[in-house]
Amino acid sequence: MTVEILTASRDGQPAASGGWLMEYLLPIFSILGLIASGIGIFQENILPVYYCTMPVIAILLVRASRNAWLLLIMESW
């Protein structure tokens, strides 16, 4: 069923739901969060480190989980 959903796009290629979000926006948010954390460390302020590093870790976990899921689906074809 999942394979049918993934191949329901044009030309039989797998459909990437939210592909542009995962491919472009989340890495940009991760980089911006790490830059903000670095600036916070440079200014000796601990709050930006907490508030920017935790979302970056969450974003990276979401991306890693999605990539692992896509690899699992692609291998089962």
N, CA, C and O atoms as a printed pandas DataFrame, in Angstrom:
     atom_number atom_name residue_name chain_id  residue_number  x_coord  y_coord  z_coord
0              1         N          MET        A               1    0.825   -1.193    0.000
1              2        CA          MET        A               1    0.000    0.000    0.000
2              3         C          MET        A               1    0.863    1.248    0.000
3              4         O          MET        A               1    0.577    2.200   -0.727
4              5         N          THR        A               2    1.923    1.257    0.811
5              6        CA          THR        A               2    2.792    2.424    0.875
6              7         C          THR        A               2    3.508    2.640   -0.452
7              8         O          THR        A               2    3.686    3.780   -0.882
8              9         N          VAL        A               3    3.918    1.560   -1.101
9             10        CA          VAL        A               3    4.588    1.667   -2.389
10            11         C          VAL        A               3    3.642    2.246   -3.427
11            12         O          VAL        A               3    4.061    3.033   -4.276
12            13         N          GLU        A               4    2.369    1.866   -3.371
13            14        CA          GLU        A               4    1.382    2.419   -4.289
14            15         C          GLU        A               4    1.210    3.919   -4.074
15            16         O          GLU        A               4    1.042    4.674   -5.032
16            17         N          ILE        A               5    1.250    4.336   -2.849
17            18        CA          ILE        A               5    1.126    5.761   -2.551
18            19         C          ILE        A               5    2.349    6.506   -3.061
19            20         O          ILE        A               5    2.225    7.587   -3.636
20            21         N          LEU        A               6    3.531    5.931   -2.852
21            22        CA          LEU        A               6    4.761    6.596   -3.278
22            23         C          LEU        A               6    4.873    6.675   -4.792
23            24         O          LEU        A               6    5.433    7.641   -5.311
24            25         N          THR        A               7    4.358    5.692   -5.511
25            26        CA          THR        A               7    4.479    5.689   -6.972
26            27         C          THR        A               7    3.272    6.300   -7.663
27            28         O          THR        A               7    3.135    6.163   -8.879
28            29         N          ALA        A               8    2.412    6.958   -6.942
29            30        CA          ALA        A               8    1.207    7.535   -7.520
30            31         C          ALA        A               8    1.465    8.865   -8.216
31            32         O          ALA        A               8    0.515    9.535   -8.620
32            33         N          SER        A               9    2.712    9.259   -8.363
33            34        CA          SER        A               9    3.011   10.522   -9.021
34            35         C          SER        A               9    3.223   10.306  -10.510
35            36         O          SER        A               9    3.023    9.202  -11.016
36            37         N          ARG        A              10    3.618   11.335  -11.197
37            38        CA          ARG        A              10    3.811   11.264  -12.645
38            39         C          ARG        A              10    5.014   10.400  -13.007
39            40         O          ARG        A              10    5.986   10.339  -12.254
40            41         N          ASP        A              11    4.954    9.754  -14.118
41            42        CA          ASP        A              11    6.023    8.927  -14.689
42            43         C          ASP        A              11    6.458    7.779  -13.790
43            44         O          ASP        A              11    7.539    7.229  -13.998
44            45         N          GLY        A              12    5.675    7.404  -12.819
45            46        CA          GLY        A              12    6.019    6.279  -11.968
46            47         C          GLY        A              12    7.124    6.568  -10.971
47            48         O          GLY        A              12    7.583    5.656  -10.283
48            49         N          GLN        A              13    7.558    7.811  -10.879
49            50        CA          GLN        A              13    8.586    8.179   -9.911
50            51         C          GLN        A              13    7.945    8.327   -8.539
51            52         O          GLN        A              13    6.788    8.733   -8.438
52            53         N          PRO        A              14    8.682    8.003   -7.482
53            54        CA          PRO        A              14    8.113    8.134   -6.140
54            55         C          PRO        A              14    7.753    9.579   -5.818
55            56         O          PRO        A              14    8.510   10.505   -6.109
56            57         N          ALA        A              15    6.600    9.748   -5.222
57            58        CA          ALA        A              15    6.164   11.080   -4.808
58            59         C          ALA        A              15    6.795   11.410   -3.469
59            60         O          ALA        A              15    6.723   10.616   -2.531
60            61         N          ALA        A              16    7.402   12.558   -3.378
61            62        CA          ALA        A              16    8.030   12.980   -2.128
62            63         C          ALA        A              16    7.116   13.993   -1.458
63            64         O          ALA        A              16    7.111   15.166   -1.831
64            65         N          SER        A              17    6.354   13.556   -0.484
65            66        CA          SER        A              17    5.452   14.466    0.204
66            67         C          SER        A              17    6.261   15.394    1.097
67            68         O          SER        A              17    7.025   14.942    1.950
68            69         N          GLY        A              18    6.090   16.676    0.896
69            70        CA          GLY        A              18    6.856   17.654    1.655
70            71         C          GLY        A              18    8.325   17.643    1.294
71            72         O          GLY        A              18    9.166   18.003    2.117
72            73         N          GLY        A              19    8.648   17.238    0.087
73            74        CA          GLY        A              19   10.033   17.121   -0.331
74            75         C          GLY        A              19   10.778   18.442   -0.282
75            76         O          GLY        A              19   11.921   18.492    0.172
76            77         N          TRP        A              20   10.146   19.510   -0.741
77            78        CA          TRP        A              20   10.809   20.809   -0.738
78            79         C          TRP        A              20   11.039   21.290    0.686
79            80         O          TRP        A              20   12.036   21.956    0.966
80            81         N          LEU        A              21   10.125   20.956    1.582
81            82        CA          LEU        A              21   10.293   21.336    2.980
82            83         C          LEU        A              21   11.476   20.603    3.582
83            84         O          LEU        A              21   12.317   21.212    4.243
84            85         N          MET        A              22   11.546   19.307    3.358
85            86        CA          MET        A              22   12.627   18.496    3.922
86            87         C          MET        A              22   13.968   18.802    3.270
87            88         O          MET        A              22   15.008   18.761    3.927
88            89         N          GLU        A              23   13.942   19.105    1.990
89            90        CA          GLU        A              23   15.194   19.280    1.265
90            91         C          GLU        A              23   15.783   20.674    1.401
91            92         O          GLU        A              23   17.005   20.822    1.374
92            93         N          TYR        A              24   14.957   21.698    1.546
93            94        CA          TYR        A              24   15.466   23.068    1.516
94            95         C          TYR        A              24   15.251   23.847    2.808
95            96         O          TYR        A              24   16.189   24.453    3.327
96            97         N          LEU        A              25   14.032   23.838    3.331
97            98        CA          LEU        A              25   13.738   24.687    4.481
98            99         C          LEU        A              25   14.333   24.172    5.784
99           100         O          LEU        A              25   14.892   24.954    6.553
100          101         N          LEU        A              26   14.225   22.879    6.046
101          102        CA          LEU        A              26   14.738   22.350    7.312
102          103         C          LEU        A              26   16.259   22.484    7.438
103          104         O          LEU        A              26   16.745   22.825    8.517
104          105         N          PRO        A              27   17.028   22.228    6.370
105          106        CA          PRO        A              27   18.470   22.484    6.507
106          107         C          PRO        A              27   18.799   23.957    6.743
107          108         O          PRO        A              27   19.725   24.281    7.486
108          109         N          ILE        A              28   18.041   24.841    6.111
109          110        CA          ILE        A              28   18.274   26.273    6.327
110          111         C          ILE        A              28   17.968   26.643    7.771
111          112         O          ILE        A              28   18.725   27.390    8.390
112          113         N          PHE        A              29   16.861   26.126    8.320
113          114        CA          PHE        A              29   16.536   26.386    9.726
114          115         C          PHE        A              29   17.591   25.805   10.658
115          116         O          PHE        A              29   17.916   26.405   11.682
116          117         N          SER        A              30   18.120   24.651   10.308
117          118        CA          SER        A              30   19.178   24.040   11.129
118          119         C          SER        A              30   20.423   24.909   11.143
119          120         O          SER        A              30   21.014   25.144   12.198
120          121         N          ILE        A              31   20.818   25.382    9.981
121          122        CA          ILE        A              31   22.008   26.222    9.895
122          123         C          ILE        A              31   21.792   27.529   10.644
123          124         O          ILE        A              31   22.679   27.985   11.366
124          125         N          LEU        A              32   20.632   28.126   10.479
125          126        CA          LEU        A              32   20.347   29.385   11.188
126          127         C          LEU        A              32   20.337   29.173   12.699
127          128         O          LEU        A              32   20.816   30.024   13.449
128          129         N          GLY        A              33   19.795   28.044   13.149
129          130        CA          GLY        A              33   19.800   27.742   14.582
130          131         C          GLY        A              33   21.203   27.549   15.120
131          132         O          GLY        A              33   21.515   28.004   16.220
132          133         N          LEU        A              34   22.055   26.876   14.353
133          134        CA          LEU        A              34   23.441   26.693   14.789
134          135         C          LEU        A              34   24.205   28.009   14.797
135          136         O          LEU        A              34   25.040   28.237   15.672
136          137         N          ILE        A              35   23.925   28.878   13.825
137          138        CA          ILE        A              35   24.567   30.204   13.803
138          139         C          ILE        A              35   24.127   31.012   15.021
139          140         O          ILE        A              35   24.950   31.656   15.673
140          141         N          ALA        A              36   22.831   30.979   15.326
141          142        CA          ALA        A              36   22.331   31.702   16.502
142          143         C          ALA        A              36   22.947   31.155   17.783
143          144         O          ALA        A              36   23.266   31.919   18.694
144          145         N          SER        A              37   23.116   29.838   17.860
145          146        CA          SER        A              37   23.767   29.244   19.030
146          147         C          SER        A              37   25.218   29.696   19.134
147          148         O          SER        A              37   25.698   30.016   20.222
148          149         N          GLY        A              38   25.906   29.720   18.012
149          150        CA          GLY        A              38   27.296   30.174   18.002
150          151         C          GLY        A              38   27.432   31.619   18.429
151          152         O          GLY        A              38   28.349   31.967   19.174
152          153         N          ILE        A              39   26.533   32.456   17.966
153          154        CA          ILE        A              39   26.555   33.867   18.380
154          155         C          ILE        A              39   26.276   33.967   19.869
155          156         O          ILE        A              39   26.891   34.778   20.561
156          157         N          GLY        A              40   25.358   33.155   20.367
157          158        CA          GLY        A              40   25.057   33.161   21.802
158          159         C          GLY        A              40   26.255   32.724   22.629
159          160         O          GLY        A              40   26.520   33.296   23.687
160          161         N          ILE        A              41   26.979   31.719   22.159
161          162        CA          ILE        A              41   28.179   31.286   22.867
162          163         C          ILE        A              41   29.233   32.384   22.835
163          164         O          ILE        A              41   29.893   32.644   23.840
164          165         N          PHE        A              42   29.393   33.029   21.681
165          166        CA          PHE        A              42   30.380   34.096   21.543
166          167         C          PHE        A              42   30.071   35.263   22.475
167          168         O          PHE        A              42   30.986   35.890   23.010
168          169         N          GLN        A              43   28.789   35.556   22.673
169          170        CA          GLN        A              43   28.384   36.661   23.540
170          171         C          GLN        A              43   28.224   36.222   24.991
171          172         O          GLN        A              43   27.779   37.009   25.826
172          173         N          GLU        A              44   28.580   34.982   25.302
173          174        CA          GLU        A              44   28.500   34.430   26.653
174          175         C          GLU        A              44   27.082   34.467   27.217
175          176         O          GLU        A              44   26.880   34.747   28.399
176          177         N          ASN        A              45   26.110   34.182   26.363
177          178        CA          ASN        A              45   24.710   34.114   26.760
178          179         C          ASN        A              45   24.240   32.681   26.552
179          180         O          ASN        A              45   24.405   32.132   25.463
180          181         N          ILE        A              46   23.670   32.078   27.557
181          182        CA          ILE        A              46   23.314   30.663   27.494
182          183         C          ILE        A              46   21.919   30.421   26.907
183          184         O          ILE        A              46   21.671   29.328   26.399
184          185         N          LEU        A              47   21.014   31.374   26.952
185          186        CA          LEU        A              47   19.648   31.150   26.477
186          187         C          LEU        A              47   19.558   30.843   24.978
187          188         O          LEU        A              47   18.825   29.927   24.605
188          189         N          PRO        A              48   20.264   31.562   24.107
189          190        CA          PRO        A              48   20.182   31.188   22.679
190          191         C          PRO        A              48   20.716   29.785   22.408
191          192         O          PRO        A              48   20.268   29.117   21.477
192          193         N          VAL        A              49   21.660   29.345   23.210
193          194        CA          VAL        A              49   22.194   27.994   23.024
194          195         C          VAL        A              49   21.093   26.977   23.294
195          196         O          VAL        A              49   20.945   26.016   22.540
196          197         N          TYR        A              50   20.333   27.172   24.342
197          198        CA          TYR        A              50   19.250   26.239   24.673
198          199         C          TYR        A              50   18.110   26.330   23.668
199          200         O          TYR        A              50   17.630   25.310   23.172
200          201         N          TYR        A              51   17.676   27.555   23.369
201          202        CA          TYR        A              51   16.508   27.723   22.516
202          203         C          TYR        A              51   16.782   27.479   21.049
203          204         O          TYR        A              51   15.842   27.259   20.285
204          205         N          CYS        A              52   18.026   27.511   20.628
205          206        CA          CYS        A              52   18.340   27.262   19.223
206          207         C          CYS        A              52   18.900   25.870   18.984
207          208         O          CYS        A              52   18.709   25.310   17.904
208          209         N          THR        A              53   19.581   25.303   19.958
209          210        CA          THR        A              53   20.177   23.990   19.763
210          211         C          THR        A              53   19.136   22.885   19.852
211          212         O          THR        A              53   19.199   21.925   19.085
212          213         N          MET        A              54   18.201   22.993   20.749
213          214        CA          MET        A              54   17.185   21.952   20.893
214          215         C          MET        A              54   16.319   21.802   19.634
215          216         O          MET        A              54   16.087   20.671   19.208
216          217         N          PRO        A              55   15.835   22.880   19.026
217          218        CA          PRO        A              55   15.091   22.707   17.764
218          219         C          PRO        A              55   15.952   22.138   16.640
219          220         O          PRO        A              55   15.460   21.379   15.805
220          221         N          VAL        A              56   17.230   22.498   16.614
221          222        CA          VAL        A              56   18.121   21.938   15.588
222          223         C          VAL        A              56   18.243   20.434   15.760
223          224         O          VAL        A              56   18.213   19.694   14.776
224          225         N          ILE        A              57   18.379   19.977   16.987
225          226        CA          ILE        A              57   18.461   18.536   17.244
226          227         C          ILE        A              57   17.159   17.858   16.821
227          228         O          ILE        A              57   17.185   16.780   16.228
228          229         N          ALA        A              58   16.028   18.483   17.122
229          230        CA          ALA        A              58   14.736   17.910   16.727
230          231         C          ALA        A              58   14.603   17.857   15.207
231          232         O          ALA        A              58   14.123   16.862   14.664
232          233         N          ILE        A              59   15.017   18.904   14.525
233          234        CA          ILE        A              59   14.953   18.936   13.060
234          235         C          ILE        A              59   15.825   17.839   12.462
235          236         O          ILE        A              59   15.411   17.147   11.532
236          237         N          LEU        A              60   17.030   17.682   12.996
237          238        CA          LEU        A              60   17.935   16.659   12.473
238          239         C          LEU        A              60   17.389   15.255   12.726
239          240         O          LEU        A              60   17.561   14.364   11.894
240          241         N          LEU        A              61   16.735   15.052   13.867
241          242        CA          LEU        A              61   16.120   13.747   14.138
242          243         C          LEU        A              61   14.963   13.459   13.187
243          244         O          LEU        A              61   14.800   12.329   12.727
244          245         N          VAL        A              62   14.168   14.469   12.895
245          246        CA          VAL        A              62   13.056   14.296   11.955
246          247         C          VAL        A              62   13.589   13.948   10.577
247          248         O          VAL        A              62   13.075   13.040    9.924
248          249         N          ARG        A              63   14.622   14.666   10.126
249          250        CA          ARG        A              63   15.195   14.386    8.805
250          251         C          ARG        A              63   15.816   13.000    8.747
251          252         O          ARG        A              63   15.667   12.292    7.751
252          253         N          ALA        A              64   16.510   12.608    9.807
253          254        CA          ALA        A              64   17.139   11.291    9.828
254          255         C          ALA        A              64   16.077   10.188    9.825
255          256         O          ALA        A              64   16.245    9.170    9.153
256          257         N          SER        A              65   15.004   10.383   10.560
257          258        CA          SER        A              65   13.923    9.389   10.577
258          259         C          SER        A              65   13.269    9.267    9.209
259          260         O          SER        A              65   12.979    8.162    8.752
260          261         N          ARG        A              66   13.040   10.387    8.564
261          262        CA          ARG        A              66   12.424   10.358    7.233
262          263         C          ARG        A              66   13.352    9.689    6.222
263          264         O          ARG        A              66   12.900    8.892    5.401
264          265         N          ASN        A              67   14.623   10.003    6.275
265          266        CA          ASN        A              67   15.565    9.381    5.353
266          267         C          ASN        A              67   15.648    7.875    5.584
267          268         O          ASN        A              67   15.721    7.103    4.629
268          269         N          ALA        A              68   15.637    7.458    6.843
269          270        CA          ALA        A              68   15.664    6.029    7.139
270          271         C          ALA        A              68   14.395    5.352    6.627
271          272         O          ALA        A              68   14.455    4.241    6.101
272          273         N          TRP        A              69   13.265    6.004    6.776
273          274        CA          TRP        A              69   12.017    5.435    6.292
274          275         C          TRP        A              69   12.039    5.312    4.767
275          276         O          TRP        A              69   11.632    4.287    4.219
276          277         N          LEU        A              70   12.511    6.354    4.084
277          278        CA          LEU        A              70   12.572    6.293    2.626
278          279         C          LEU        A              70   13.538    5.213    2.154
279          280         O          LEU        A              70   13.271    4.537    1.161
280          281         N          LEU        A              71   14.647    5.045    2.846
281          282        CA          LEU        A              71   15.570    3.970    2.488
282          283         C          LEU        A              71   14.931    2.604    2.679
283          284         O          LEU        A              71   15.145    1.698    1.874
284          285         N          LEU        A              72   14.152    2.454    3.733
285          286        CA          LEU        A              72   13.469    1.184    3.981
286          287         C          LEU        A              72   12.469    0.897    2.877
287          288         O          LEU        A              72   12.382   -0.227    2.382
288          289         N          ILE        A              73   11.715    1.916    2.494
289          290        CA          ILE        A              73   10.711    1.751    1.441
290          291         C          ILE        A              73   11.376    1.467    0.099
291          292         O          ILE        A              73   10.914    0.599   -0.641
292          293         N          MET        A              74   12.446    2.177   -0.226
293          294        CA          MET        A              74   13.124    1.981   -1.502
294          295         C          MET        A              74   13.774    0.598   -1.587
295          296         O          MET        A              74   13.816    0.012   -2.669
296          297         N          GLU        A              75   14.277    0.071   -0.483
297          298        CA          GLU        A              75   14.910   -1.235   -0.485
298          299         C          GLU        A              75   13.894   -2.362   -0.642
299          300         O          GLU        A              75   14.242   -3.444   -1.116
300          301         N          SER        A              76   12.663   -2.127   -0.258
301          302        CA          SER        A              76   11.667   -3.199   -0.319
302          303         C          SER        A              76   11.031   -3.320   -1.697
303          304         O          SER        A              76   10.187   -4.193   -1.899
304          305         N          TRP        A              77   11.405   -2.481   -2.642
305          306        CA          TRP        A              77   10.855   -2.570   -3.998
306          307         C          TRP        A              77   11.453   -3.747   -4.610
307          308         O          TRP        A              77   11.161   -4.059   -5.764
